[in-house]
Structures are given as C-alpha cells and as structure tokens.
Amino acid sequence: MSKLNDYMKLRENFRKRIEEGDFEPKEMLILQELNYRIEVLETLQSFCKTAPATVDAGIIGYHHQLALAFVKRIASERQLGEKSDPEGAKRRETAQHSLERVVEDCCMRFSAFRAEAEGQYQKALGSFINTILPVWLQYRSSYVEVKIPDAEPKSTERSPAASAEESEEDELKKAFAIECPIKKYKGKTLGDVLTLDPRAIKWLATEYDKDESVREAAKAICEYAVRKSA
C-alpha cells in the first residue's frame, strides 16, 4: 500500500521535528490521525498477506470473520477531528453514511463467500478491502485532512512520464466534473457521487450503455479509486 508508506514517512518527519523542538501543538491532531490510519492500514495489509490459499472452509472461516469484524469496526470508530462549521458537519455526515452503506453492502456479499479454488479467497479479500478503502479515506479526511508533501522539488522541465501524469490528472478532473445521468443524483457530478454512493459509479462503469463518455469517465474514476487504496 503506497499510502501506508507515505503516512509512515510523514510520521517519521513529525517525530524528527518533535525531537528538534519544531512542532506546533495544533499538529498533534494530525499526528494522532496519522497513527490511527497507519494502524488500520497495517492491519488490513496483514489480513491480505496472511489470507489462506486454500478451499478449506474451516481454515478460511476464522480469518474471514476477523477481517469482517475489523472492517465493521473502522466504519464507526474515532470520530475525532477539528471543530467544523455546518457545511463541514454535513460533509462528515454524508461521508459517514456513504461509508456505512459501502461497508454494509461489501460485508453482506463477502459474508456469503465460498472458496471453490485455491487463491480465490485471497483475491476476494483484496477486492473487498480495495472497495472500502477509498471511501474510508474520504470519510477520515472529513475529520482530519492529512496532506502528503511532495517527495522532491518540482522541476521546470517536464519529463515524458510527468507529462503523462499531468495529462491523466486533467482527464480525471474532467471525469469528476461530468454530470451524473442517474435521476436520483440529478445535478450532481460523478465526483460527488463517488463520495455519496461508490456503487453507483461502479454500475455506470460496467452496466451503463446510454452514453459512452459517461461510462469511460466512470471507469477512470473506478481505476483512480483502486490506485488510491493501493
């Protein structure tokens, strides 16, 4: 998980600044949030790495139940953050409801999982976690924003790879800005709906056939969500 590595580097930076006496009290909230996110991501990573590659229901069952219980817990704990205005409070409420819906849906489907081939449980668990992680991170950001600084100073000369990344970012911004065609979300963009109902974005990416541009935009957003959770 690249996000886990970013968080650990940022925490190490915070620790060095604390030792040097260059740390402001208001940053303690961010440090607490970092510690919490690292704990959650490390645990989820451990679940993925220890997932049994077998079809034995008895062996899979214990691991399966532990993973479900842990994911259900992170959907409701640690509601600690900066004081928020009414708009921010509404954003938190929306993010929490979105997370609860996604967790409930994913847990319901994952609870019924039965392995028919070796390695199938590992893939199912990875998909389960990757679906929930982006929504959970958005939920956490509604309480405490954790900004990852650039690893290196920006150069005035753009490499082909950097230019490709910029182009991809521009396309993603356009995808987020596209209006959602689902009547329930009339007037909202695909970016808005990603927070409100990630399942709707997945449906647009796989089932919607009335507008190819909308479908392609939804696919790009789904791919982005998976990368953010990796």
N, C-alpha and C positions, 0 to 999 in steps of 0.2 A: 504494500500500500504506500504509494508515493506521498500521500497526505500525511501518513504517520511519520515518515522521515522528515517532512517539512516541520511538523509540530515538534519533533524531538530536537531538531536543530534550533528552533526558535526558543524552546525551553532552556537549552544549554546556553544560548545567548543571554537570556534573562538571568540565569544563575551566575554567569560571569559578571554581569552588571551589578548584581546584588553584592557579590564579593568586593567589587570595586567601589561600592557606595554610590552607584549611579543608577538608582532605581526609585521611581516615584510610587508613593503609596497607592495611587489610583490604578496602577498597573497590576496590583495584586489580584484584582478580579479576572484579568486576562490570564494571569499565571494559574489561577485556580481552574479556569476553564480549560487551559492547555493540559493540565494534569488530568483532568477528567476525560477529555477527548482521547488522550494518549492511552489511558486505562481501558476505555471502551474499544478503541481500535486494536490495541494489542490483544485483547480478549477475543475479538472477532477473528483476528488473524490466526490466533491459536486454534480456534474452532476449525477454521479451514485447513490448517496444517495437520490437525490430528483426526480429521474425518476418516473413519474406517473405510477401506476399499474392499468391501465385502457385500454379500447379499444376505448375510445372517441377520435376521430381524432382531435377535437378542442383543447382538453387539452394537448394531446401529441405534437401537431404541434408546439406550441410556444417553448417548452423545446427542441424539436428536432432541430429547426432552430438555437437556441442559441448554442447548442452543435456543430453543423456543422460549424458555423461561427467561434467559438473559435478554433477548430482543424485546420481549414484552415489558421487561423492567425499564429499559432505557427510554421507552416511549412515554414514561410518566415521571421520571425522577429528575432531581436537580433543576428546579425551576427558579434559578438564581441568576439575576442579571442587573443591569443598570436600570435606574428609575426611568420609566417610559411615559411618553405622552399618550393621549387617547388613540392616536393613529398607530403608534408603536404597539400598544396593548392589543389593538385589533389585529395587527400583523402577527403577533405572537399567538393569539387565539386561532387564527387561520392556519398558521404553520403547525400548531399542535393538533388541530382536527385533521389536517391532511396526513400528518404522521400516524395518528391513531388509525385512520382508515386504511392506510397502506399496510401498517403492521398487522391489523386485524385480517385483512384480505390475504396477505402473504402467509401469515401463520396458519390460517384456515387451510390454504392449499398445501402448505408444507407439512401440516399435521397428517394429511392423508397420504404422504409419500410412502411408496413401497419400492424397494430396490429390486430390479429384475436383472441387473448386470453389475459386475464389479466396477467400481469407479463412478457409478451413476449417482450414488449418494453425495460424493464429493462435488460433482458438478451441480447437483440440485441445491446443495448448501451454499455454494458460491453464488449462484443466481439469486437465491433467497436474500443473502446479505447484500449483494450489489444493488438489488432493487430498493432496499430500505435505506442504505447508507446516504445517498444524495439527499433524500427527504429529511433524514435525521440531522444532517449537517446544516441544512437550511433552517430547521427548527432551532438548533443550537445557536445559530447566528442571529436569530431574532431576540435572543437574550444577551449574548456577548459576541461581538464581532472580533474575530481573530484574523488579523491581516498578516500574510506571509510576505516578508520583504523580498525584493529581487535578489537573486543569488550573486549577480555580477552587475557592474555598471553598464548601462546601455551604451552601445556604440553608435556613432553617427552613420556607419556603413552597415547596410543590412545584408546578411548572408542569404543565399537562396532558401535555406531552411527557415530562417527567421521570417523572410518574406512570405513563405508558405504558411507559417503560423499566423501571421497577421491577416492573410487572406482568409484563412479558416475562421479566425475570430470575427472578421467582418461578416462572413456568411452566417455565422452563428447568431450574431446580433440581429441580422435580418430575419432569421428564423424565429427568434424570440419575439420579434415585433409583429409577426403575422397574426391577423385576427383569427381567433378560433371559430370554426364553422359549426360547432355543436351548439344547438339552440340554448341549452342550459347555461352556457358560458358566453352568451351573446355580449359583444362589447369588450371582451377580454382577449388579451393576446395569448399566444402559445406559452410565452414566458410566465404569464400569470397563472395559467392552468397547470403548468409544471408543479407549482407550489400547492395549488388547490387540489389537484387530482391527477397525479402522475399516471394513473391507469388510463386516463383519457388520452394522454399523449401517446402511450403505447398502442392504444387502439387506432389512433389516427395513423400511426406509422405502419401498422400491419394490416388494418382492415379497411380504412377509408379509401374510396376509389372515385370520388367525385371531382377531386382537384389534385393533380399530381404534384403541384408545387407545395401544397399543404402537407401532403404525405411525405415528400422529401425533407421538408423542414422539420417535421415531427421525428423522422428517422435521425436527422442530425442532432436534435435535442436529446434523443434517447442515447445515442453514442456518446454525447458530451456527458450525460449523467453517469454513464458507466465509467468513463475516464476519470471523472471527479472522485469516484469512490474507490478507484484502484490504488 
